[in-house]
Amino acid sequence: MKPTLYLIPAPLGESKYTTIFPSYNLDVINQIEHFIVENARTARRFLSKLGIDKKLTELHFYELNKHTQPEQIAGFLAPLQQGHDLGLLSEAGTPAVADPGAEVVQRVHRIGFAIVPLVGPSSILLALMASGLNGQSFAFNGYLPIEKNERRQRINFYEKRSRQERQTQLFIETPYRNTLLFTDLLQNCNGNTRLCVATDLTMDSQRIQTFTIAEWQQKQKPEMHKRPTIFLFLAQ
C-alpha cells in the first residue's frame, strides 16, 4: 500500500479511550512515526495514554497551528514522499473539521497520496444525534461574531434560515464565553425555537438538553462555563 495520511481523532475530554476508539486505531497508530499535530506536548500525552508500542522519543511531530506559515506545510508532507505513513492528529475530535488540518488534507489530495479517516468522536455529530432536531438538513456555522450587535444579527439570520429551510443550525464558542452565547440566544430567538445545549460530550459529566427558548427562559441556566459545549437550534 502506498504511503497514507491517516486522520486520527482525539478525545473530546477526559474520557476512557476504550469507549470511544476501536482497537484498530491503535494498530494503525503503532505503525506511524510522523505526526502533524496542533501541539506536540498534548499529542505526546495522548499517545502515551494510548499505550503505543514505540518510545515517544522515536516519533516526529510537526506543529500545525495559527503560528504555522503556509510554506512550512510542504515540509510536513515530506515523510509521505519518502515512503512513510503520516498521521494528522486533532487536539479534540476529528481532524479537519473545525480544525486547521483541512489544508493538509487538501494538499495530500493534490499530490496523490492515500487518505484514510479513522473512526472517533465528533462533537458535532454526537450533539446532533442527541438533540432531537433535524438530522436530515443541518449546517455547522463555527463561531458567531464577538461584537454584540453583529452577533445578534447573525443569530437572527441563522434563525430565519433555519425556519425557511427546516435546517438545524450548530455553533461553538470559546468555553469561557459559553454563558454569554446562551444568554444571547435566549434574548434573540423566538420562543418556539428549539435549542439544544450539549456539554462535556463523551465524558462522565456529559449533559444534553433540548427545550424551546420559552422553556429555557423558565429554567436555571445549565453549568457550561469553561466546559466544551455545542449549541444547536431549529426554528419553527
Buried (B, 14 or more C-beta within 10 A) or exposed (E): EEBBBBBBBBBBBEBEBEEBBEEEBBEBBBEBBBBBBBBBEBBBEBBEEBEBEEEEEEBBBBBBEEEBEEEEBEEBBEBBEEEBBBBBBBBBBBBBBBBBBEEBBEBBEEEEBEBEBBEBBBBBBBBBEBBBBBEEEBEBBEBBEEEEEEBBBBBEEBBEBBBEBBBBBBBBBEBEBBBBBBEBBBEBBBEEBBBBBBBBBBBEEBBBBBBBBEBBEEEEEBBBBEBBBBBBBBBE
